[in-house]
Amino acid sequence: MKIKEIIFYNYKIYKGKNSVVFDTNQKNNINLIGGKNGFGKTTFLSGLVWLFYGKMMSQVEDKYRQDIKSAKGYPNYLKSLLNNDIRETLGRKSYSVSVELTDVQIPSIPCDSILLIRSYNCITEEEDLSILIDGQPNELTRQVGFEIFINDFILPREIAKFFFFDAEKIVSLAEAKTKVELRALSKAYSEVLGIKKYEDLKTNLNALMTKLRRDGANEYEKEELNRLLKIENDFTNQILELEESRTCIDDEIKTLKIEADRLQEKLIREGSSITIKELKELKNEKLALEGKGSNLKIELKRFFDIIPFVLAGKLTEKLYDQLIKEKDRINSDLILDKSNKKIEEFSLKLEDRINFINGDLNTKEQILKELNKLLLETDLEKPKEIKLLLNLSESSTKEFQTLFHYLKSSFVIQFETLVQNVKNNKVRLNRVRSKIREAEARKNNALNNELRSQKDIIERRIFDSELKIENLISEIAALKVRKNNNLKILSEYEKNFNFSELARKKYKATEEILNKVNLMIHRIKEEKKFTLQKSILREIKRLFHKKDFIAEIDVKIYDDYMDVELINFNGEIIDKNELSKGEQQLYATSILKALVDESGIDFPIFIDSPLQKLDPEHARNVITEFYPNISEQVVLFPLLEKELNVDEYELLKPNLSKTYLIENTDNEGSNLVLYNKNEIFKAFNKN
């Protein structure tokens, strides 16, 4: 399946009709749509997601759910999508996004093309979706329902995020460490395998079991139960409010940074000895250092989760000792039980054999008496009495053992290295900022002073906003801890409720079904994981320039989460923290490619912010090996010079089909303009 044409009409920043036309017959599978920050690259992708899924776009990715929530609901969100200039004019106020698909293979509908059009009329407040098969309405699509037709026959919304993705964000796949993050990875795997319906059934069964438990509460217990549930609900609402605030502030920071960059360029043009090219290089270095600083902070925060165990010192060692004693005690009990059973079986068999021996009864009784006496004298060493204070599961015990050994081995070195990296990065960033400030301050006139004053105000607002973000992150983390503690109390409290006989039968039946569903999900994932392992390893071998780095991939499937382990040629597990940011992105890209292959879906892939954080050799591998092979049609949205330089572009050229620039006019919005492959950088630098 390929896209022949995309048309935006009065959609957000795209005023009037704006279209891109792709050549679907060429062997060259890569198309490029470049543009500066704020010109409409992200809008392009969100427009496509809206076209395909409408109000269900909130289920594609959290970003869209947050956007709709920030607009106070989907109806208000629809009103906000109209181009601002059109909003101010009289006459028809509507917008639309359309896509024409070719090379489509759909059972029962042989066709050359499918045209999807979603539009919204702001006067009548009506949204409309239409599907034309070879230019004509089709009765079958109408009977199935347009939304269901798109979801079932074109691209399921559960896996759409793998086809419309931000290269920066996919690194989260590689960075997954906490249970929550590993559950997200497992969820993505379920969506690709098409077993989300079983996951949904599992969720519904758990909800039913919770209801049955709570129905067994008496009046006093219900009062306490409602209090705990209210606390949980309050925490959930507070977390959602803070996350919405964080999203709004993030958007504000992006807008402020674009304005700060614009003022900075004006300051340089007003008489600095530094050239525009040198300014761009400084700005790119500043952005790279800021990005690195943000990533280092994220890594540092992950270490903060472990630091309490380090500070606890001897208490952590005591906890570990207690855990090992309990583990040994449980293992000893199991061994003792097995030994006793074997001795008992042996004595019964021996007694049977003695009864078959010829001889008088007294002799047989004497032998049995001596045998029992011998058994009583046999002292199987009983394990020392150890009180089970923790009583953790085997998986939790292994998890803590791994953490303890990590604390005792490489934690200190890694933490000290990370702190030093944070300091070094801050020093380099301050130097670059100082050079840019010096360039701005070379000429002292009224205009420069005004521009500098405006820029100082914006930078102060950015600084204040970033502080707010950090405070919000801390507040959200604290609330999540308190919410989890409350959930544990709630879970323990619910165990005390009494079931009626009917409720007990329902609970037992539901539990049996849930166990079967869990077993089915686990079995499907286990069966498919070997293909996934091979796919990930194949892509890693293709993209990494260290060919003797990773020898094997081991996908671990647990009850409600999964993990991917990298094994080196010595059979040792590679700590993913030790991968560089570029290597993490390549590893995440390998997972993405494997998931896309596993899905079996034939659809174009759209990639925003490509080649972020990659060194030249890795970038070369992605350009020459990944993009040409990930799909029959690929659309890249790079920020030219920063995310794709001239040398990298030359590597891309042999596989390029069409190249577009998003050009912006302050009063007219953005336009999609087609350029010759050899002219794209010249055109970009003119704008």
C-alpha positions in Angstrom: 0.0 0.0 0.0 1.3 3.5 -1.0 0.2 7.0 -0.7 -0.2 8.9 -4.0 -1.4 12.3 -2.7 -2.1 14.1 0.6 -4.1 17.4 0.6 -4.5 19.8 3.5 -7.2 22.4 3.2 -7.3 25.2 5.8 -6.0 22.7 8.3 -4.2 24.6 11.2 -1.1 26.3 9.8 -1.8 25.2 6.2 -3.9 28.0 4.7 -5.9 27.2 1.5 -5.1 24.0 -0.5 -1.7 22.4 0.2 -0.8 19.1 -1.4 2.1 16.7 -1.7 2.2 14.2 -4.6 4.4 11.1 -4.3 5.6 9.0 -7.2 4.3 5.4 -6.5 6.0 3.8 -9.4 9.6 4.7 -8.8 12.0 2.3 -7.1 13.2 5.1 -4.9 11.2 4.7 -1.8 12.2 7.8 0.3 10.4 11.2 0.2 11.6 14.2 2.2 9.6 17.1 3.7 11.9 19.6 5.4 11.1 22.7 7.3 12.2 24.8 10.3 10.8 24.3 13.8 7.2 25.6 14.1 6.5 25.6 10.3 4.2 22.6 10.4 6.1 19.2 10.4 4.3 17.9 13.5 1.0 19.4 12.2 1.4 17.4 9.1 1.6 14.1 11.1 -1.2 15.0 13.5 -3.4 15.9 10.5 -2.9 12.4 9.0 -3.7 10.8 12.4 -6.9 12.9 12.6 -7.9 11.9 9.0 -7.5 8.2 9.8 -9.0 8.0 13.2 -11.0 11.2 14.1 -12.1 11.2 17.8 -10.4 7.8 18.2 -7.0 9.5 17.6 -6.7 9.7 21.4 -6.1 5.9 21.4 -3.1 6.2 19.0 -0.8 8.1 21.4 -1.0 9.9 24.7 0.0 13.2 23.0 -3.3 13.3 21.1 -5.2 12.4 24.2 -3.6 15.3 26.1 -4.3 17.7 23.2 -8.0 16.8 23.2 -8.1 17.1 27.0 -6.4 20.4 26.9 -9.0 21.7 24.5 -11.7 20.6 27.0 -13.0 17.8 24.8 -13.1 16.6 21.1 -15.8 19.2 19.9 -13.6 22.1 21.1 -10.5 20.4 19.7 -12.2 20.2 16.2 -12.9 24.0 16.4 -9.2 24.7 17.2 -8.0 23.0 14.0 -9.3 25.7 11.6 -6.6 28.0 10.1 -6.5 31.2 12.2 -6.6 33.5 9.2 -9.7 31.7 7.8 -11.3 32.0 11.3 -11.1 35.8 11.0 -12.7 36.0 7.6 -16.3 35.9 6.5 -17.7 33.1 4.4 -17.2 29.3 4.4 -15.3 28.1 7.5 -14.3 24.5 7.0 -11.2 22.5 6.7 -10.3 19.0 5.5 -7.5 16.4 5.1 -7.5 13.8 2.4 -5.3 10.9 1.3 -5.3 8.9 -1.9 -4.0 5.3 -1.5 -2.8 3.0 -4.3 -1.5 -0.6 -4.5 -4.3 -1.6 -2.1 -5.1 -5.2 -1.6 -8.3 -5.7 0.3 -10.4 -8.9 0.3 -13.7 -8.6 -1.6 -12.8 -5.1 -2.9 -10.5 -5.2 -5.9 -9.5 -1.6 -6.7 -6.8 0.7 -8.0 -7.2 3.5 -5.4 -9.0 4.5 -2.2 -9.6 8.1 -1.4 -10.2 9.1 2.3 -11.5 12.6 3.1 -12.3 13.9 6.6 -13.7 17.4 6.9 -15.2 19.7 9.5 -17.6 22.6 9.1 -17.2 25.1 11.9 -20.5 26.8 11.2 -22.7 23.7 11.3 -20.2 21.9 13.7 -20.4 18.8 11.7 -17.6 16.3 11.0 -17.8 14.2 7.9 -15.8 11.2 6.7 -16.1 9.8 3.2 -14.4 6.9 1.4 -14.3 6.6 -2.4 -13.2 3.4 -4.1 -11.8 4.2 -7.6 -13.6 7.5 -7.3 -17.0 6.1 -6.4 -18.9 5.4 -3.1 -18.9 1.8 -2.2 -21.8 0.0 -0.5 -19.6 -2.5 1.3 -17.6 0.2 3.0 -20.8 1.9 4.0 -22.2 -1.3 5.5 -19.0 -2.0 7.5 -18.8 1.6 8.6 -16.1 4.0 7.4 -14.2 4.1 10.8 -14.2 0.3 11.1 -13.2 -0.1 7.5 -10.1 2.1 8.0 -9.2 0.3 11.3 -9.7 -3.2 10.0 -8.5 -3.0 6.4 -6.0 -0.1 6.2 -4.2 0.6 9.5 -5.3 -0.6 13.0 -5.1 2.4 15.4 -3.4 0.2 18.0 -0.2 0.0 16.0 -0.5 3.4 14.1 2.2 4.9 16.4 4.8 2.6 14.8 4.0 4.1 11.4 3.7 7.8 12.4 6.6 8.2 14.9 9.1 10.7 16.3 12.6 9.3 16.2 13.4 11.1 19.5 10.6 9.4 21.3 11.3 5.8 20.2 14.4 5.9 22.4 11.9 5.3 25.3 11.7 1.7 23.9 15.5 1.3 24.6 15.4 3.1 27.9 12.5 0.9 29.4 13.7 -0.2 32.8 10.8 0.3 35.3 7.9 -2.1 35.5 5.6 0.6 34.0 7.9 1.2 31.0 8.4 -2.6 30.5 4.6 -3.0 30.6 4.3 -0.4 27.9 6.8 -2.4 25.8 4.7 -5.5 26.4 1.5 -3.7 25.4 3.1 -2.6 22.1 4.1 -6.2 21.4 0.5 -7.3 22.2 -0.9 -4.7 19.8 1.5 -5.9 17.0 0.6 -9.5 17.5 -3.1 -8.6 17.4 -3.9 -10.0 20.8 -5.0 -6.7 22.3 -8.6 -8.1 22.5 -7.3 -10.7 24.9 -5.5 -8.0 26.9 -8.8 -6.0 27.1 -10.6 -9.2 28.2 -8.0 -9.6 30.9 -8.6 -6.1 32.1 -12.4 -6.6 32.2 -12.1 -9.8 34.1 -9.8 -8.2 36.7 -12.4 -5.4 37.0 -15.2 -7.9 37.5 -13.2 -9.7 40.2 -12.6 -6.4 42.0 -16.3 -5.7 41.9 -17.2 -9.1 43.3 -14.7 -8.6 46.1 -16.1 -5.2 47.0 -19.7 -6.4 46.9 -18.8 -8.6 49.8 -18.1 -5.7 52.1 -20.4 -4.9 55.1 -21.6 -1.4 55.9 -18.6 -0.5 58.0 -16.1 -2.0 55.5 -17.9 -0.1 52.7 -17.3 3.2 54.5 -13.6 2.5 54.8 -13.5 1.2 51.2 -15.1 4.4 49.8 -12.6 6.5 51.8 -9.7 4.6 50.2 -11.2 4.7 46.8 -11.8 8.5 47.1 -8.1 8.9 48.0 -7.1 6.9 44.9 -9.4 9.0 42.7 -8.1 12.2 44.2 -4.5 11.1 43.5 -5.4 10.2 39.9 -7.1 13.5 39.3 -4.2 15.5 40.8 -1.6 13.5 38.7 -3.7 14.2 35.5 -4.0 17.9 36.3 -0.2 18.2 36.8 0.5 16.2 33.6 -1.8 18.5 31.7 0.0 21.5 33.2 3.3 20.0 32.2 2.1 19.5 28.6 0.9 23.1 28.4 4.2 24.4 29.7 6.2 22.2 27.4 4.2 23.6 24.4 4.8 27.2 25.7 8.6 26.5 26.0 8.7 25.3 22.4 7.0 28.4 21.2 9.2 30.7 23.3 12.4 28.9 22.0 11.3 29.5 18.4 10.8 33.2 19.2 14.1 33.4 21.0 15.9 31.9 18.0 14.2 34.5 15.7 15.3 37.4 17.9 18.8 35.9 18.1 19.2 35.9 14.3 18.0 39.5 14.1 20.6 40.5 16.7 23.4 38.8 14.8 22.3 40.5 11.5 22.4 43.9 13.2 26.2 44.1 13.1 28.0 41.2 14.7 31.4 40.1 13.3 30.1 36.5 13.4 28.6 35.1 10.2 25.2 33.5 9.9 26.8 30.2 9.2 28.9 30.4 12.4 25.7 31.4 14.3 23.9 28.3 13.0 26.9 26.1 14.1 26.8 27.7 17.6 23.0 27.3 17.8 23.3 23.6 16.7 26.0 23.0 19.2 23.8 24.7 21.9 20.8 22.6 21.0 22.9 19.4 21.0 24.3 20.2 24.4 20.9 21.1 25.8 19.5 17.8 24.4 22.4 16.0 26.0 21.8 17.8 29.3 18.2 16.8 29.3 19.1 13.2 28.7 21.7 13.2 31.4 19.2 14.6 33.8 16.7 11.8 32.9 19.5 9.2 33.6 20.4 11.0 36.8 16.7 10.8 38.0 16.7 7.0 37.3 19.8 6.7 39.6 17.8 8.7 42.3 15.4 5.7 42.5 18.3 3.5 43.5 20.1 5.9 45.8 17.9 5.3 48.9 19.2 1.7 48.9 22.7 3.1 48.8 22.0 5.5 51.7 20.4 2.8 53.7 23.8 1.0 53.7 23.8 -1.8 56.3 20.0 -1.9 56.3 20.1 -2.8 52.6 22.7 -5.6 53.4 20.4 -6.8 56.3 17.5 -6.9 53.9 19.6 -8.8 51.4 20.7 -11.3 54.1 17.1 -11.8 55.2 16.0 -12.4 51.6 18.7 -15.0 51.0 17.9 -16.7 54.3 14.2 -16.9 53.4 15.1 -18.1 49.9 17.3 -20.9 51.5 14.6 -21.7 54.0 11.9 -22.1 51.3 14.3 -24.2 49.2 15.2 -26.4 52.2 11.6 -27.0 53.0 11.0 -28.1 49.5 14.0 -30.5 49.6 12.9 -31.8 53.0 9.4 -32.5 51.8 10.7 -34.3 48.8 13.1 -36.4 50.9 10.3 -37.3 53.4 8.0 -38.4 50.6 10.7 -40.5 49.0 11.5 -42.2 52.3 7.8 -42.9 52.9 7.4 -44.3 49.4 10.5 -46.5 50.0 9.3 -47.8 53.3 5.9 -48.7 51.9 7.4 -50.6 49.0 9.9 -52.4 51.3 7.0 -53.4 53.6 5.2 -54.9 50.6 8.3 -56.8 49.5 8.8 -58.2 53.1 5.3 -59.5 53.1 6.1 -61.6 50.0 9.2 -63.2 51.7 8.6 -66.8 53.0 8.9 -67.0 56.8 6.9 -66.9 59.9 4.9 -63.9 61.0 7.1 -63.1 64.0 10.2 -62.7 61.8 8.4 -60.4 59.4 7.1 -58.3 62.3 10.5 -58.1 63.8 12.0 -56.9 60.5 9.3 -54.2 60.1 9.8 -53.1 63.8 13.6 -52.7 63.2 13.0 -50.8 60.0 10.6 -48.3 61.6 13.1 -47.9 64.5 15.8 -47.2 61.9 13.6 -44.6 60.1 12.9 -42.8 63.4 16.6 -42.7 64.2 17.3 -41.3 60.8 17.6 -37.5 61.5 17.0 -35.5 58.4 18.5 -32.1 59.1 15.7 -29.7 59.5 16.2 -26.1 58.3 16.8 -23.5 60.9 13.7 -21.7 62.0 13.6 -18.4 60.2 10.6 -16.1 60.4 9.4 -15.1 56.9 9.2 -11.3 57.1 9.4 -10.6 53.4 8.0 -13.7 51.7 8.7 -12.4 48.2 8.0 -14.2 45.0 10.9 -15.9 43.2 10.9 -13.2 40.4 11.0 -10.3 43.0 13.8 -12.1 44.9 15.9 -12.4 41.7 15.1 -8.7 40.9 16.4 -7.5 44.3 19.5 -9.8 44.1 20.3 -8.3 40.7 19.9 -4.8 42.2 22.1 -5.6 45.2 24.9 -7.1 43.1 24.7 -4.0 40.8 25.0 -1.7 43.9 28.1 -3.7 45.0 29.7 -3.7 41.6 29.4 -1.0 38.9 26.8 1.5 40.5 29.3 3.8 42.1 31.6 4.1 39.0 28.6 4.7 36.7 27.0 7.3 39.1 30.3 9.2 39.5 30.9 9.2 35.7 27.3 10.4 35.1 27.7 13.3 37.6 31.0 14.3 36.0 29.3 14.2 32.5 26.6 16.5 33.8 29.2 19.0 35.1 31.3 18.8 31.9 28.2 19.3 29.7 27.1 22.3 31.8 30.5 24.0 31.4 30.5 23.5 27.6 26.9 24.8 27.3 27.8 27.9 29.3 30.8 28.6 27.0 28.6 28.3 23.9 25.9 30.5 25.4 28.6 33.0 26.3 29.9 33.1 22.7 26.3 33.7 21.4 25.8 36.5 23.9 29.1 38.1 22.9 28.0 38.0 19.3 24.7 39.7 20.1 26.4 42.4 22.2 28.9 43.6 19.5 26.8 46.5 18.4 25.1 48.8 20.8 22.2 50.7 19.2 18.6 51.3 20.0 17.3 48.5 17.8 19.8 46.0 19.3 19.0 47.1 22.8 15.3 46.6 22.1 15.9 43.2 20.6 18.2 42.1 23.4 15.6 43.3 26.0 12.9 41.2 24.3 15.2 38.2 24.1 16.2 38.5 27.8 12.5 38.6 28.8 11.8 35.4 26.7 14.8 33.6 28.1 13.8 34.4 31.6 10.3 33.0 30.8 11.9 29.9 29.4 14.1 29.5 32.5 11.1 30.0 34.8 9.0 27.5 32.8 11.8 24.9 32.9 11.9 25.3 36.7 8.1 24.7 36.8 8.5 21.6 34.7 11.2 20.2 37.1 8.9 20.9 40.1 5.9 19.3 38.4 8.0 16.2 37.6 8.9 15.9 41.3 5.3 16.5 42.4 4.0 13.9 40.0 6.6 11.3 41.2 5.7 12.0 44.8 2.0 11.6 44.1 2.5 8.4 42.2 4.4 6.9 45.2 1.6 7.9 47.6 -1.0 6.5 45.1 0.8 3.2 44.9 1.0 3.0 48.7 -2.7 3.6 49.0 -3.4 0.9 46.3 -1.4 -1.6 48.4 -3.4 -0.7 51.5 -6.6 -1.0 49.5 -5.6 -4.4 48.1 -4.8 -5.8 51.5 -8.1 -4.4 52.9 -10.2 -6.0 50.2 -8.8 -9.5 51.1 -10.8 -9.3 54.4 -14.2 -9.0 52.7 -16.6 -12.0 53.0 -18.2 -13.5 49.8 -21.7 -14.8 49.6 -21.8 -18.3 48.2 -23.0 -17.1 44.8 -20.4 -14.4 44.6 -17.7 -16.9 45.6 -18.7 -19.2 42.7 -18.7 -16.3 40.3 -15.3 -15.2 41.6 -13.9 -18.6 41.2 -15.3 -19.0 37.7 -13.9 -15.6 36.7 -10.5 -16.4 38.1 -10.4 -19.7 36.1 -11.2 -17.8 32.9 -8.6 -15.2 33.7 -6.0 -17.8 34.3 -6.8 -19.4 30.9 -6.6 -15.9 29.2 -3.3 -15.2 30.8 -2.0 -18.6 29.7 -3.1 -18.0 26.1 -1.5 -14.5 26.0 1.7 -15.9 27.5 1.7 -18.9 25.0 1.2 -16.6 22.0 4.0 -14.3 23.1 6.4 -17.2 23.8 5.7 -18.7 20.4 6.3 -15.5 18.6 9.3 -14.2 20.6 11.8 -16.3 18.7 10.9 -14.5 15.4 11.1 -11.2 17.3 14.6 -12.0 18.7 15.9 -12.9 15.2 14.4 -9.7 13.7 15.9 -7.4 16.4 19.3 -9.1 16.1 19.2 -8.8 12.3 18.5 -5.1 12.4 21.2 -4.5 15.1 23.8 -6.3 13.0 22.7 -4.1 10.0 22.8 -0.7 11.9 25.6 -1.0 14.5 29.1 -0.4 13.3 30.5 -2.6 16.2 29.9 -5.9 14.5 31.3 -8.0 17.4 29.3 -6.1 20.1 26.0 -8.0 20.4 25.9 -11.7 19.8 22.4 -12.6 20.9 19.0 -11.2 21.8 16.9 -12.7 24.6 13.3 -11.6 24.9 11.9 -12.3 28.4 8.2 -12.8 28.8 6.7 -12.3 32.3 3.1 -12.2 33.5 2.4 -8.6 32.8 5.6 -7.2 31.2 8.4 -8.1 28.9 12.1 -7.2 28.7 14.7 -7.5 25.9 18.2 -8.5 27.0 21.3 -7.9 24.9 24.0 -10.6 25.2 27.6 -10.1 24.3 30.0 -12.8 22.8 31.0 -13.8 26.3 27.5 -14.7 27.1 27.1 -11.7 29.5 24.1 -9.4 29.6 25.0 -5.9 28.4 23.8 -3.0 30.6 21.7 -0.8 28.3 22.7 2.2 30.5 26.2 1.7 29.0 25.0 2.2 25.4 25.6 5.7 24.0 22.5 7.8 23.1 23.1 7.0 19.4 23.4 3.3 20.2 20.2 3.4 22.2 18.4 5.0 19.3 19.6 2.4 16.9 18.6 -0.4 19.4 15.1 1.2 19.7 15.0 1.5 15.9 15.8 -2.2 15.6 12.9 -3.0 18.0 10.6 -0.8 15.9 11.6 -2.4 12.6 11.1 -5.9 14.2 7.6 -4.9 15.5 6.6 -3.5 12.1 7.7 -6.7 10.4 5.9 -8.8 13.0 2.7 -6.8 12.4 2.6 -7.9 8.7 1.0 -4.5 7.9 1.9 -3.0 4.5 1.7 0.8 5.0 4.0 3.9 4.4 6.2 5.0 7.4 6.5 8.6 8.5 9.5 9.6 10.6 9.8 12.9 12.4 13.2 14.2 13.7 15.4 11.5 12.0 19.1 10.9 12.8 18.9 12.6 16.2 22.0 11.9 18.4 23.7 9.7 15.8 27.4 9.8 15.1 28.4 9.9 11.3 29.0 6.2 11.0 25.7 5.2 12.6 23.9 7.9 10.6 25.4 6.4 7.4 24.1 2.9 8.4 20.6 4.2 9.1 20.5 6.2 5.8 21.8 3.3 3.6 20.4 0.3 5.4 17.3 1.2 7.5 15.4 3.8 5.5 15.5 1.9 2.2 14.3 -1.3 3.8 11.8 -0.4 6.5 8.9 0.1 4.0 8.1 0.4 0.3 7.4 4.1 1.0 9.1 6.3 3.6 8.5 10.0 4.4 11.1 11.8 6.4 10.6 15.2 8.3 14.1 16.4 9.1 15.2 19.8 10.3 17.8 20.4 7.6 21.4 21.2 8.7 20.6 20.0 12.2 19.0 16.6 11.8 20.2 16.0 8.2 23.4 17.8 6.9 24.6 18.0 3.3 26.9 15.0 3.5 24.1 12.8 4.9 21.7 14.1 2.3 24.1 13.0 -0.4 24.0 9.5 1.0 20.2 9.7 0.9 19.9 11.0 -2.7 20.1 7.6 -4.5 16.9 6.5 -2.7 15.1 9.8 -2.9 11.9 10.2 -4.9 10.4 13.7 -4.0 11.7 16.6 -1.9 9.4 19.3 -0.4 10.0 22.3 1.8 7.5 23.7 4.3 7.8 27.5 3.7 6.2 29.9 6.1 5.0 33.5 5.5 4.2 35.4 8.7 0.8 36.6 7.5 -0.1 33.7 5.2 0.7 30.5 7.2 2.7 27.6 5.7 2.9 26.2 2.2 4.2 22.8 0.9 6.6 23.5 -2.0 8.1 20.9 -4.3 11.9 21.4 -5.1 14.4 19.6 -7.3 16.6 17.2 -5.3 19.7 19.3 -6.0 18.1 22.6 -4.9 16.6 21.8 -1.5 19.4 23.1 0.7 19.8 26.3 -1.3 16.1 26.9 -0.9 16.1 26.1 2.8 19.0 28.5 3.5 17.2 31.3 1.6 14.1 31.0 3.9 
